[in-house]
Amino acid sequence: MLITLLDMAGTLAVWTRLGHFQPHATLDLRVDHIEAIPTGVEIKAYGECYHLTAQVAYVRGHAYTDRSATIASLAATYAFTGQP
Amino acid sequence: MSRLDSPYAHLMGIRLYVDAEGREHLLLPFGKHLLGRPGSLHGGAIAGLLALACDHAMARETSSADAAAVQCLTSTFQFLRAGREQDLRAVASVQRGRAISTVQAAAWQEAEMKPIAIVTRKYRTGPGCQER
């Protein structure tokens, strides 16, 4: 669940930087599990696309709660695919 | 830690499957709710199955007394092929270390020799592993 959230945050970071939707596939996704995943609280995730080429997007991000700045950190690489 | 009896596993429909050779796989039956875009499984669904396969394999290696102390430290997923509109299976293997164990898992659809994604996860398993 946490990984899905991080992957989604990374994906949205790419589209946000692009300014439009473009289908892509996750190539690599690395997660450092900083803290045990809490239960009963909302977990949010933030992604930043820090580099973009015509083929590939590089993203870093993290998951956090109101109580904890980072419960997991993300480094992911996405490759743009052809048609949606 | 996620297990096969967890709400997450139930939500995803993930269940244990034992093949003809007695090997344990995890099975994620296909459903439209797993699609990230038309025709392709969401990477998170694939990663979720792989993570659960590793957790399950790690739990098998660990006595129930120690299980609560096992912590996953890192996960590295590599996506090799697009996931199609089919069931997904995963199998994991554990390399046990004194303090740190490495678990690798692969997920496939058509043939085990053609995985669509693989993962390596590191777990802290040694004494005092509840401290961080």
Backbone of each chain as ProteinMPNN parsed JSONL, in Angstrom:
{"seq_chain_A": "MLITLLDMAGTLAVWTRLGHFQPHATLDLRVDHIEAIPTGVEIKAYGECYHLTAQVAYVRGHAYTDRSATIASLAATYAFTGQP", "coords_chain_A": {"N_chain_A": [[0.837, -1.21, 0.0], [1.876, 1.28, 0.863], [3.903, 1.465, -0.984], [2.534, 1.571, -3.376], [1.31, 4.059, -3.024], [3.582, 5.749, -2.978], [4.592, 5.271, -5.549], [2.547, 6.311, -7.053], [2.623, 8.993, -6.267], [5.086, 9.665, -7.327], [4.574, 9.318, -10.046], [2.601, 11.305, -10.463], [4.156, 13.514, -9.956], [5.797, 13.57, -12.182], [3.954, 14.073, -14.258], [3.039, 16.525, -13.4], [5.323, 18.115, -13.65], [5.699, 17.912, -16.413], [3.365, 19.088, -17.281], [1.299, 17.998, -18.587], [-0.597, 14.976, -19.312], [1.175, 12.025, -19.871], [1.688, 8.806, -20.933], [3.586, 6.508, -18.993], [6.048, 4.103, -17.875], [7.012, 2.477, -14.866], [10.375, 2.115, -14.236], [12.484, 1.632, -12.343], [12.235, 1.409, -8.813], [12.968, 2.564, -5.757], [12.918, 2.145, -2.291], [13.463, 3.452, 0.889], [12.874, 2.33, 4.048], [12.085, 4.168, 6.597], [10.738, 4.519, 9.023], [8.558, 2.492, 11.055], [5.448, 1.638, 9.579], [2.75, 3.598, 10.441], [-0.471, 2.885, 11.924], [-3.921, 3.787, 11.561], [-3.656, 6.448, 11.031], [-3.544, 9.127, 8.63], [-1.585, 8.705, 5.733], [0.583, 10.552, 3.782], [2.016, 11.371, 0.6], [4.787, 12.735, -1.123], [6.13, 13.846, -4.17], [8.883, 14.689, -6.291], [9.851, 15.655, -9.416], [12.937, 15.701, -10.496], [14.566, 15.641, -12.668], [14.302, 15.539, -16.205], [14.071, 13.925, -19.285], [13.622, 13.355, -22.839], [12.948, 10.722, -22.896], [13.03, 9.662, -20.31], [12.126, 10.047, -16.842], [13.177, 11.304, -13.724], [12.686, 10.842, -10.301], [12.326, 11.933, -6.923], [11.126, 11.357, -3.614], [8.926, 11.254, -0.729], [7.187, 9.606, 1.976], [4.899, 10.624, 4.48], [3.542, 11.579, 7.714], [1.233, 13.427, 9.825], [2.589, 13.421, 12.158], [5.134, 12.629, 11.663], [7.984, 13.403, 9.794], [9.198, 11.936, 7.77], [8.411, 8.762, 6.778], [9.104, 6.973, 4.901], [11.388, 6.926, 2.166], [11.771, 7.734, -1.311], [13.149, 6.818, -4.461], [12.82, 7.0, -7.812], [12.532, 5.898, -11.239], [11.17, 6.645, -14.321], [9.99, 5.618, -17.516], [8.987, 6.991, -20.559], [6.278, 5.804, -22.408], [4.802, 4.631, -25.485], [1.818, 5.027, -27.004], [-1.158, 6.053, -25.2]], "CA_chain_A": [[0.0, 0.0, 0.0], [2.795, 2.415, 0.931], [4.665, 1.522, -2.235], [1.587, 2.068, -4.377], [1.166, 5.501, -2.79], [4.814, 6.409, -3.414], [4.653, 5.156, -7.013], [1.538, 7.251, -7.568], [3.15, 10.351, -6.03], [6.151, 9.848, -8.311], [3.912, 9.459, -11.348], [1.961, 12.62, -10.534], [5.225, 14.515, -10.013], [6.242, 13.623, -13.581], [2.911, 14.747, -15.052], [2.999, 17.919, -12.966], [6.439, 18.825, -14.281], [5.415, 17.957, -17.856], [2.222, 19.962, -17.518], [0.24, 17.242, -19.253], [-0.541, 13.532, -19.125], [1.887, 11.227, -20.878], [1.84, 7.483, -20.316], [4.949, 6.056, -18.724], [6.163, 2.866, -17.103], [8.02, 2.531, -13.813], [11.54, 1.269, -14.524], [13.093, 1.287, -11.055], [11.595, 2.082, -7.678], [13.717, 2.225, -4.545], [12.301, 2.698, -1.086], [14.099, 3.262, 2.198], [11.825, 2.302, 5.069], [12.714, 4.903, 7.693], [10.002, 4.24, 10.266], [7.463, 1.536, 10.91], [4.264, 2.294, 9.019], [1.748, 3.718, 11.5], [-1.854, 2.57, 11.548], [-4.927, 4.695, 12.103], [-3.408, 7.851, 10.657], [-3.391, 9.354, 7.186], [-0.224, 8.784, 5.202], [0.636, 11.361, 2.568], [3.272, 11.185, -0.124], [5.212, 13.87, -1.943], [7.12, 13.488, -5.185], [9.475, 15.799, -7.036], [10.547, 15.221, -10.616], [14.09, 16.604, -10.491], [15.203, 15.669, -13.987], [13.397, 15.046, -17.239], [14.564, 13.893, -20.665], [12.539, 12.97, -23.741], [12.578, 9.317, -22.675], [13.071, 9.21, -18.918], [11.898, 11.016, -15.766], [13.78, 10.914, -12.446], [11.846, 11.375, -9.229], [12.551, 11.56, -5.527], [9.942, 11.691, -2.839], [8.849, 10.619, 0.586], [5.875, 9.452, 2.595], [4.956, 11.265, 5.799], [2.273, 11.753, 8.43], [1.211, 14.683, 10.596], [3.482, 13.291, 13.297], [6.475, 12.218, 11.293], [8.346, 14.073, 8.547], [9.505, 10.933, 6.749], [8.359, 7.35, 7.18], [9.808, 6.221, 3.859], [11.823, 7.799, 1.082], [11.586, 7.132, -2.635], [13.881, 7.243, -5.66], [12.187, 6.219, -8.881], [12.811, 6.258, -12.618], [10.037, 6.312, -15.199], [10.263, 5.735, -18.953], [7.779, 7.298, -21.319], [5.9, 4.76, -23.358], [4.164, 5.173, -26.684], [0.439, 5.506, -26.97], [-1.876, 5.771, -23.966]], "C_chain_A": [[0.868, 1.254, 0.0], [3.527, 2.582, -0.399], [3.782, 2.006, -3.377], [1.439, 3.581, -4.265], [2.393, 6.259, -3.286], [4.946, 6.397, -4.937], [3.714, 6.174, -7.655], [2.017, 8.705, -7.399], [4.245, 10.667, -7.041], [5.587, 10.099, -9.699], [3.307, 10.854, -11.503], [3.001, 13.737, -10.603], [5.725, 14.672, -11.452], [5.223, 14.408, -14.413], [2.826, 16.222, -14.68], [4.123, 18.702, -13.627], [6.222, 18.962, -15.791], [4.32, 18.969, -18.181], [1.107, 19.27, -18.285], [0.437, 15.751, -18.985], [0.277, 12.894, -20.245], [2.138, 9.86, -20.271], [3.308, 7.107, -20.116], [4.897, 4.767, -17.905], [7.228, 3.067, -16.033], [9.161, 1.582, -14.189], [12.122, 0.714, -13.232], [12.364, 2.05, -9.964], [12.31, 1.619, -6.423], [13.08, 2.901, -3.354], [13.19, 2.414, 0.114], [13.01, 3.376, 3.254], [12.4, 2.897, 6.354], [12.053, 4.576, 9.035], [8.957, 3.17, 9.993], [6.221, 2.286, 10.429], [3.195, 2.382, 10.103], [0.371, 3.288, 11.001], [-2.769, 3.611, 12.161], [-4.662, 6.158, 11.83], [-3.271, 7.935, 9.139], [-1.921, 9.382, 6.819], [-0.283, 9.566, 3.897], [1.974, 11.102, 1.886], [3.52, 12.381, -1.021], [6.237, 13.374, -2.953], [7.615, 14.731, -5.897], [10.221, 15.211, -8.237], [11.724, 16.166, -10.808], [14.868, 16.587, -11.794], [14.314, 14.973, -15.003], [14.134, 15.037, -18.562], [13.385, 13.483, -21.55], [12.056, 11.556, -23.437], [12.323, 8.977, -21.21], [12.793, 10.362, -17.953], [12.459, 10.454, -14.466], [13.046, 11.618, -11.314], [12.423, 11.003, -7.872], [11.323, 11.988, -4.745], [9.986, 11.035, -1.478], [7.4, 10.492, 1.029], [5.973, 9.982, 4.019], [3.567, 11.265, 6.435], [2.328, 13.09, 9.153], [2.244, 14.643, 11.717], [4.932, 13.075, 12.899], [6.818, 12.758, 9.901], [8.613, 13.068, 7.431], [9.326, 9.536, 7.338], [9.014, 6.456, 6.135], [10.239, 7.195, 2.78], [11.879, 7.011, -0.219], [12.607, 7.685, -3.617], [13.352, 6.375, -6.786], [12.553, 6.777, -10.249], [11.654, 5.765, -13.478], [10.45, 6.497, -16.644], [8.961, 6.017, -19.679], [7.538, 6.201, -22.339], [5.173, 5.421, -24.518], [2.769, 5.694, -26.449], [-0.203, 5.208, -25.618], [-2.722, 4.5, -24.081]], "O_chain_A": [[0.624, 2.182, -0.771], [3.739, 3.699, -0.872], [4.229, 2.76, -4.241], [1.441, 4.295, -5.269], [2.263, 7.294, -3.94], [5.36, 7.386, -5.541], [4.044, 6.806, -8.658], [1.832, 9.535, -8.29], [4.331, 11.784, -7.55], [6.054, 10.972, -10.431], [3.474, 11.503, -12.535], [2.769, 14.774, -11.224], [6.038, 15.78, -11.887], [5.592, 15.299, -15.178], [2.573, 17.07, -15.536], [3.913, 19.816, -14.107], [6.526, 20.003, -16.375], [4.351, 19.622, -19.224], [0.086, 19.884, -18.596], [1.484, 15.321, -18.501], [0.083, 13.199, -21.422], [2.74, 9.761, -19.202], [4.153, 7.364, -20.973], [3.871, 4.397, -17.335], [8.229, 3.746, -16.264], [8.939, 0.395, -14.429], [12.238, -0.497, -13.049], [11.931, 3.186, -10.16], [12.268, 0.442, -6.066], [12.744, 4.085, -3.401], [13.618, 1.281, 0.33], [12.315, 4.388, 3.343], [13.108, 2.222, 7.102], [12.73, 4.383, 10.045], [8.53, 2.969, 8.857], [5.978, 3.426, 10.826], [2.771, 1.356, 10.634], [0.092, 3.326, 9.803], [-2.428, 4.241, 13.163], [-5.371, 7.022, 12.345], [-2.933, 6.961, 8.466], [-1.11, 10.002, 7.506], [-1.098, 9.277, 3.021], [2.936, 10.668, 2.519], [2.597, 12.958, -1.597], [7.111, 12.573, -2.619], [6.876, 15.697, -6.085], [11.111, 14.375, -8.081], [11.54, 17.306, -11.235], [15.741, 17.429, -12.005], [13.667, 13.968, -14.712], [14.758, 16.032, -18.931], [12.275, 13.288, -21.055], [10.897, 11.224, -23.688], [11.503, 8.112, -20.901], [13.174, 11.504, -18.209], [12.25, 9.286, -14.14], [12.813, 12.826, -11.359], [12.943, 9.903, -7.687], [10.577, 12.872, -5.167], [10.948, 10.355, -1.122], [6.511, 11.178, 0.523], [6.995, 9.816, 4.684], [2.562, 10.988, 5.78], [3.335, 13.796, 9.103], [2.72, 15.683, 12.175], [5.846, 13.306, 13.691], [6.049, 12.594, 8.954], [8.286, 13.325, 6.273], [10.014, 9.17, 8.291], [9.426, 5.334, 6.429], [9.546, 8.174, 2.505], [12.017, 5.788, -0.221], [12.898, 8.881, -3.608], [13.429, 5.149, -6.719], [12.845, 7.963, -10.398], [11.222, 4.617, -13.371], [11.182, 7.432, -16.966], [7.951, 5.356, -19.44], [8.448, 5.738, -23.026], [4.96, 6.633, -24.52], [2.578, 6.698, -25.763], [0.156, 4.232, -24.961], [-3.395, 4.118, -23.123]]}, "seq_chain_B": "MSRLDSPYAHLMGIRLYVDAEGREHLLLPFGKHLLGRPGSLHGGAIAGLLALACDHAMARETSSADAAAVQCLTSTFQFLRAGREQDLRAVASVQRGRAISTVQAAAWQEAEMKPIAIVTRKYRTGPGCQER", "coords_chain_B": {"N_chain_B": [[3.802, -5.83, 10.273], [3.075, -6.74, 6.935], [0.996, -9.49, 6.125], [-0.323, -12.593, 4.897], [-2.818, -12.83, 5.983], [-3.58, -10.296, 6.367], [-5.501, -7.209, 6.286], [-4.813, -5.826, 3.99], [-3.894, -7.79, 2.176], [-6.269, -9.172, 1.86], [-7.849, -7.184, 0.704], [-6.599, -6.881, -1.759], [-6.985, -9.363, -2.76], [-5.077, -11.283, -2.617], [-3.642, -14.497, -2.408], [-2.387, -17.61, -1.041], [-0.671, -20.087, -2.915], [0.018, -23.333, -3.771], [2.248, -25.049, -5.745], [2.613, -27.862, -8.095], [5.012, -28.995, -7.355], [5.125, -28.495, -4.72], [5.942, -25.992, -3.987], [5.649, -22.73, -2.6], [3.685, -20.128, -3.828], [2.634, -16.725, -4.214], [-0.531, -15.586, -5.206], [-2.047, -13.21, -7.205], [-5.076, -12.567, -8.175], [-6.376, -11.527, -11.332], [-7.995, -8.373, -11.726], [-10.067, -5.637, -12.727], [-9.651, -3.475, -11.083], [-6.975, -3.383, -10.621], [-5.655, -2.17, -12.642], [-3.412, 0.242, -13.973], [-3.46, 1.831, -16.159], [-5.421, 1.546, -19.185], [-5.182, -1.818, -20.081], [-2.763, -2.346, -18.78], [-1.252, -3.471, -15.769], [-1.141, -1.706, -12.633], [1.889, -0.346, -11.409], [2.184, -0.237, -8.659], [0.47, -2.219, -7.722], [1.747, -4.494, -8.6], [4.173, -4.218, -7.237], [3.192, -4.323, -4.646], [2.364, -7.001, -4.404], [4.849, -8.276, -4.708], [6.215, -7.283, -2.472], [4.702, -8.358, -0.402], [5.124, -11.058, -0.883], [7.817, -11.27, -0.211], [7.711, -10.537, 2.53], [6.159, -12.633, 3.475], [7.798, -14.861, 2.925], [9.957, -14.218, 4.551], [8.748, -14.3, 7.053], [8.212, -17.009, 7.22], [10.738, -17.946, 7.692], [11.286, -17.164, 10.191], [10.967, -17.445, 13.691], [7.914, -17.377, 15.589], [8.191, -15.86, 17.858], [10.213, -14.093, 17.239], [9.22, -12.78, 15.1], [7.821, -10.348, 15.294], [9.825, -8.577, 15.614], [11.154, -8.331, 13.273], [12.232, -6.191, 10.714], [11.634, -4.387, 7.763], [14.045, -2.854, 5.794], [15.008, -1.745, 3.339], [13.752, -1.487, -0.043], [14.031, -2.538, -3.357], [12.78, -2.239, -6.42], [12.475, -3.591, -9.656], [11.218, -3.094, -12.788], [10.368, -5.055, -15.458], [8.786, -5.852, -17.612], [5.637, -4.952, -19.111], [2.715, -5.366, -17.116], [0.143, -7.55, -17.875], [-3.417, -8.068, -18.555], [-3.959, -10.276, -16.695], [-3.748, -13.001, -14.276], [-1.364, -12.668, -11.61], [1.648, -14.009, -10.41], [3.879, -14.699, -7.674], [7.074, -15.533, -6.348], [9.323, -16.048, -3.674], [12.672, -15.889, -2.316], [14.876, -16.467, 0.443], [17.869, -15.159, 1.677], [19.545, -15.818, 4.362], [21.04, -13.834, 6.829], [23.347, -12.989, 9.537], [22.647, -10.637, 10.963], [21.329, -9.134, 9.081], [19.007, -9.907, 6.619], [18.514, -10.912, 3.231], [16.01, -10.721, 0.868], [14.674, -11.95, -2.094], [12.403, -11.588, -4.765], [10.308, -12.612, -7.471], [7.96, -11.724, -9.967], [5.533, -13.041, -12.133], [3.664, -13.717, -15.181], [2.95, -15.125, -17.734], [5.044, -17.019, -17.942], [7.317, -18.447, -15.657], [9.963, -18.072, -16.195], [9.995, -15.7, -17.447], [9.917, -13.102, -15.872], [7.904, -10.273, -14.875], [8.509, -8.347, -13.085], [10.955, -7.71, -10.522], [12.228, -7.893, -7.153], [14.39, -6.778, -4.537], [14.664, -7.027, -1.13], [15.797, -5.79, 1.991], [16.07, -7.011, 5.252], [16.105, -6.398, 8.722], [17.157, -8.618, 11.068], [18.537, -9.473, 13.198], [19.675, -9.692, 16.71], [18.166, -7.365, 18.943], [16.799, -5.932, 17.075], [14.6, -4.367, 17.2], [15.181, -1.868, 17.962], [15.852, 1.373, 16.621]], "CA_chain_B": [[4.288, -6.297, 8.961], [2.002, -7.328, 6.129], [0.948, -10.944, 6.023], [-1.391, -13.064, 4.024], [-4.116, -12.657, 6.642], [-3.756, -8.874, 6.637], [-6.564, -6.563, 5.51], [-4.289, -5.45, 2.67], [-3.914, -8.978, 1.321], [-7.677, -9.434, 1.553], [-8.3, -6.138, -0.218], [-6.024, -7.139, -3.076], [-7.37, -10.712, -3.184], [-3.852, -12.094, -2.699], [-3.714, -15.735, -1.62], [-1.286, -18.564, -1.171], [-0.895, -21.096, -3.94], [1.105, -24.31, -3.725], [2.298, -25.685, -7.069], [2.717, -29.324, -8.137], [6.244, -29.402, -6.663], [5.015, -28.12, -3.321], [6.518, -24.666, -3.781], [4.643, -21.716, -2.297], [3.626, -18.876, -4.583], [1.488, -15.87, -3.938], [-1.339, -15.37, -6.401], [-2.885, -12.002, -7.252], [-6.001, -12.785, -9.295], [-6.589, -10.296, -12.084], [-9.252, -7.619, -11.635], [-9.938, -4.314, -13.366], [-9.206, -2.492, -10.09], [-5.51, -3.425, -10.556], [-5.088, -1.516, -13.824], [-2.917, 1.61, -13.834], [-4.046, 2.411, -17.363], [-6.044, 0.437, -19.912], [-4.314, -2.868, -20.602], [-1.546, -2.58, -17.976], [-1.349, -3.457, -14.298], [-0.461, -0.608, -11.938], [3.161, -0.747, -10.806], [1.993, -0.401, -7.222], [-0.163, -3.525, -7.48], [2.816, -5.482, -8.8], [5.103, -4.048, -6.122], [2.507, -4.782, -3.432], [2.441, -8.466, -4.383], [6.25, -8.656, -4.479], [6.554, -6.958, -1.08], [4.018, -9.337, 0.441], [5.816, -12.342, -1.09], [9.047, -11.205, 0.598], [7.313, -10.567, 3.942], [5.688, -13.987, 3.769], [8.963, -15.751, 2.939], [10.737, -13.844, 5.738], [8.008, -14.794, 8.216], [8.416, -18.461, 7.221], [12.107, -18.197, 8.165], [11.439, -16.538, 11.496], [10.082, -17.995, 14.708], [6.849, -16.416, 15.89], [8.673, -14.961, 18.91], [11.067, -13.064, 16.647], [8.587, -12.191, 13.914], [7.431, -8.955, 15.528], [11.018, -7.738, 15.625], [11.707, -8.215, 11.92], [11.904, -4.91, 10.084], [12.121, -4.181, 6.407], [14.862, -1.625, 5.745], [15.001, -1.155, 1.991], [13.121, -2.242, -1.136], [14.449, -2.101, -4.691], [11.934, -2.9, -7.425], [12.82, -3.378, -11.057], [10.096, -3.484, -13.646], [10.996, -5.587, -16.669], [7.798, -5.918, -18.695], [4.309, -4.478, -18.707], [1.809, -6.377, -16.575], [-1.047, -7.653, -18.718], [-4.691, -8.324, -17.867], [-3.917, -11.688, -16.31], [-3.308, -13.257, -12.907], [0.061, -12.453, -11.377], [2.176, -14.904, -9.376], [5.192, -14.29, -7.177], [7.758, -16.475, -5.473], [10.423, -15.329, -3.017], [13.685, -16.701, -1.643], [15.516, -15.746, 1.532], [19.281, -15.382, 2.008], [19.567, -15.45, 5.767], [22.294, -13.344, 7.367], [23.359, -12.952, 10.999], [21.86, -9.493, 11.41], [20.541, -8.621, 7.954], [18.648, -10.921, 5.63], [18.145, -10.397, 1.914], [14.935, -11.511, 0.27], [14.429, -11.604, -3.483], [11.167, -12.16, -5.288], [10.01, -12.334, -8.872], [6.535, -11.838, -10.305], [5.389, -13.399, -13.554], [2.316, -14.03, -15.652], [2.887, -16.219, -18.699], [6.047, -18.046, -17.656], [8.174, -18.058, -14.541], [11.249, -17.66, -16.746], [9.845, -14.344, -17.996], [9.305, -12.258, -14.845], [7.58, -8.899, -15.279], [9.143, -7.458, -12.11], [11.715, -8.378, -9.457], [12.524, -7.008, -6.022], [15.289, -7.179, -3.462], [14.37, -6.311, 0.117], [16.686, -6.069, 3.125], [15.379, -7.058, 6.539], [16.936, -6.518, 9.915], [16.63, -9.796, 11.746], [19.408, -9.862, 14.294], [19.268, -9.301, 18.051], [17.986, -5.929, 19.178], [16.392, -5.266, 15.841], [13.46, -3.471, 17.398], [15.691, -0.492, 18.114], [16.159, 1.984, 15.347]], "C_chain_B": [[3.158, -7.005, 8.206], [2.114, -8.837, 6.07], [-0.214, -11.315, 5.135], [-2.769, -12.917, 4.648], [-4.394, -11.187, 6.936], [-4.914, -8.314, 5.817], [-6.084, -6.194, 4.104], [-4.335, -6.633, 1.702], [-5.344, -9.333, 0.915], [-8.198, -8.453, 0.518], [-7.836, -6.436, -1.64], [-6.462, -8.5, -3.632], [-6.186, -11.651, -3.287], [-4.005, -13.354, -1.843], [-2.536, -16.655, -1.934], [-1.664, -19.648, -2.166], [0.293, -22.038, -3.888], [1.111, -25.079, -5.044], [2.532, -27.192, -6.949], [3.953, -29.828, -7.397], [6.249, -29.009, -5.188], [5.615, -26.772, -2.983], [5.411, -23.643, -3.541], [4.782, -20.511, -3.218], [2.572, -18.006, -3.93], [0.791, -15.61, -5.253], [-2.162, -14.096, -6.225], [-3.825, -12.173, -8.446], [-6.277, -11.463, -10.012], [-7.961, -9.693, -11.801], [-9.015, -6.243, -12.223], [-9.413, -3.257, -12.39], [-7.676, -2.446, -9.993], [-4.854, -2.673, -11.716], [-4.618, -0.097, -13.489], [-3.364, 2.446, -15.01], [-4.572, 1.257, -18.191], [-5.014, -0.555, -20.437], [-3.098, -3.189, -19.756], [-1.831, -2.52, -16.487], [-0.629, -2.24, -13.741], [0.813, -1.137, -11.289], [3.035, -1.001, -9.312], [1.356, -1.733, -6.863], [0.876, -4.637, -7.592], [3.779, -5.44, -7.619], [4.496, -4.553, -4.815], [2.577, -6.298, -3.291], [3.871, -8.919, -4.066], [6.647, -8.419, -3.018], [5.942, -7.995, -0.137], [4.682, -10.708, 0.331], [7.093, -12.388, -0.248], [8.72, -11.301, 2.089], [6.906, -11.982, 4.355], [6.866, -14.964, 3.874], [9.817, -15.494, 4.186], [10.065, -14.392, 6.997], [8.166, -16.315, 8.354], [9.765, -18.843, 7.847], [12.291, -17.819, 9.627], [10.495, -17.183, 12.491], [9.067, -16.934, 15.104], [7.291, -15.421, 16.96], [9.474, -13.801, 18.319], [10.361, -12.266, 15.557], [8.272, -10.715, 14.093], [8.619, -8.02, 15.42], [11.624, -7.551, 14.233], [11.263, -6.906, 11.297], [12.448, -4.875, 8.669], [12.838, -2.834, 6.338], [14.812, -0.958, 4.379], [14.278, -2.081, 1.008], [13.618, -1.669, -2.446], [13.688, -2.913, -5.727], [12.474, -2.592, -8.813], [11.687, -3.931, -11.903], [10.644, -3.84, -15.02], [10.067, -5.588, -17.873], [6.493, -5.343, -18.178], [3.501, -5.65, -18.153], [0.522, -6.375, -17.384], [-2.287, -7.953, -17.884], [-4.823, -9.815, -17.562], [-3.557, -11.781, -14.831], [-1.795, -13.03, -12.819], [0.501, -13.373, -10.236], [3.535, -14.398, -8.92], [5.758, -15.373, -6.282], [8.997, -15.77, -4.935], [11.416, -16.32, -2.427], [14.466, -15.832, -0.667], [16.987, -16.146, 1.625], [19.454, -14.884, 3.435], [20.954, -14.977, 6.174], [22.216, -13.274, 8.878], [22.462, -11.828, 11.517], [20.911, -8.98, 10.338], [20.253, -9.777, 7.003], [18.206, -10.245, 4.34], [17.093, -11.304, 1.32], [14.714, -11.014, -1.155], [13.157, -12.288, -3.946], [10.996, -11.756, -6.743], [8.526, -12.54, -9.1], [6.405, -12.116, -11.788], [3.936, -13.707, -13.877], [2.327, -15.256, -16.563], [3.834, -17.361, -18.336], [6.964, -17.548, -16.559], [9.527, -17.548, -15.042], [11.2, -16.267, -17.363], [9.177, -13.447, -16.957], [8.981, -10.872, -15.398], [8.183, -7.893, -14.303], [9.877, -8.293, -11.069], [11.971, -7.374, -8.338], [13.603, -7.632, -5.155], [14.92, -6.347, -2.245], [15.374, -6.745, 1.178], [15.878, -6.003, 4.409], [16.402, -7.107, 7.663], [16.34, -7.628, 10.765], [17.42, -10.167, 12.988], [18.885, -9.424, 15.643], [19.139, -7.791, 18.16], [17.438, -5.191, 17.979], [15.141, -4.419, 16.001], [13.903, -2.019, 17.588], [15.997, 0.077, 16.749], [16.835, 3.32, 15.552]], "O_chain_B": [[2.391, -7.771, 8.788], [3.212, -9.386, 5.975], [-0.981, -10.465, 4.684], [-3.775, -12.882, 3.94], [-5.331, -10.864, 7.666], [-5.27, -8.87, 4.778], [-6.855, -6.244, 3.146], [-4.759, -6.494, 0.554], [-5.599, -9.739, -0.219], [-8.895, -8.832, -0.423], [-8.587, -6.263, -2.6], [-6.328, -8.759, -4.828], [-6.258, -12.685, -3.951], [-4.444, -13.283, -0.695], [-1.818, -16.499, -2.922], [-2.818, -20.069, -2.249], [1.442, -21.601, -3.953], [0.108, -25.686, -5.42], [2.635, -27.729, -5.846], [3.958, -30.943, -6.873], [7.254, -29.172, -4.496], [5.78, -26.444, -1.808], [4.368, -23.68, -4.193], [5.867, -19.948, -3.365], [1.722, -18.492, -3.185], [1.434, -15.435, -6.288], [-2.873, -13.926, -5.235], [-3.428, -11.952, -9.59], [-6.397, -10.415, -9.378], [-8.954, -10.407, -11.655], [-7.891, -5.741, -12.216], [-8.809, -2.268, -12.805], [-7.135, -1.552, -9.343], [-3.629, -2.555, -11.763], [-5.318, 0.663, -12.819], [-3.619, 3.642, -14.868], [-4.217, 0.105, -17.94], [-4.085, -0.177, -21.151], [-2.452, -4.211, -19.985], [-2.549, -1.644, -16.006], [0.371, -1.791, -14.301], [0.827, -2.218, -10.701], [3.703, -1.879, -8.765], [1.663, -2.312, -5.821], [0.891, -5.584, -6.805], [4.155, -6.475, -7.069], [5.19, -5.137, -3.983], [2.819, -6.819, -2.202], [4.08, -9.826, -3.261], [7.325, -9.244, -2.407], [6.589, -8.45, 0.806], [4.794, -11.433, 1.32], [7.412, -13.414, 0.352], [9.364, -12.049, 2.824], [7.26, -12.46, 5.433], [6.926, -15.785, 4.789], [10.333, -16.429, 4.799], [10.739, -14.89, 7.899], [8.244, -16.84, 9.465], [9.912, -19.908, 8.445], [13.323, -18.116, 10.229], [9.336, -17.442, 12.165], [9.324, -15.737, 14.972], [6.831, -14.279, 16.979], [9.426, -12.678, 18.821], [10.838, -11.21, 15.14], [8.433, -9.921, 13.166], [8.462, -6.826, 15.167], [12.502, -6.71, 14.041], [10.086, -6.548, 11.337], [13.581, -5.282, 8.412], [12.306, -1.809, 6.766], [14.598, 0.25, 4.277], [14.208, -3.294, 1.208], [13.628, -0.452, -2.632], [13.917, -4.111, -5.892], [12.877, -1.465, -9.099], [11.264, -5.077, -11.749], [11.304, -3.025, -15.666], [10.494, -5.356, -19.004], [6.269, -5.257, -16.97], [3.589, -6.773, -18.649], [-0.112, -5.334, -17.559], [-2.213, -8.075, -16.662], [-5.684, -10.508, -18.103], [-3.127, -10.808, -14.212], [-1.061, -13.174, -13.797], [-0.19, -13.498, -9.225], [4.254, -13.749, -9.68], [5.028, -16.045, -5.553], [9.642, -14.996, -5.642], [11.056, -17.445, -2.082], [14.691, -14.645, -0.9], [17.311, -17.333, 1.649], [19.503, -13.679, 3.683], [21.944, -15.652, 5.892], [21.146, -13.475, 9.453], [21.626, -12.041, 12.395], [19.835, -8.462, 10.637], [21.154, -10.529, 6.632], [17.613, -9.166, 4.348], [17.268, -12.522, 1.276], [14.584, -9.814, -1.393], [12.871, -13.424, -3.566], [11.471, -10.708, -7.182], [7.91, -13.422, -8.501], [7.087, -11.499, -12.606], [3.104, -13.923, -12.996], [1.781, -16.301, -16.21], [3.462, -18.532, -18.416], [7.342, -16.377, -16.53], [10.159, -16.705, -14.405], [12.229, -15.717, -17.754], [8.017, -13.066, -17.118], [9.682, -10.359, -16.27], [8.353, -6.722, -14.643], [9.488, -9.422, -10.767], [11.934, -6.162, -8.552], [13.714, -8.853, -5.054], [14.869, -5.119, -2.311], [15.752, -7.914, 1.253], [15.105, -5.071, 4.629], [17.431, -7.775, 7.56], [15.167, -7.582, 11.136], [17.031, -11.06, 13.741], [17.796, -8.857, 15.741], [19.901, -7.039, 17.552], [17.586, -3.974, 17.868], [14.673, -3.817, 15.035], [13.128, -1.081, 17.407], [16.359, -0.655, 15.827], [17.175, 3.996, 14.581]]}, "name": "protein", "num_of_chains": 2, "seq": "MLITLLDMAGTLAVWTRLGHFQPHATLDLRVDHIEAIPTGVEIKAYGECYHLTAQVAYVRGHAYTDRSATIASLAATYAFTGQPMSRLDSPYAHLMGIRLYVDAEGREHLLLPFGKHLLGRPGSLHGGAIAGLLALACDHAMARETSSADAAAVQCLTSTFQFLRAGREQDLRAVASVQRGRAISTVQAAAWQEAEMKPIAIVTRKYRTGPGCQER"}
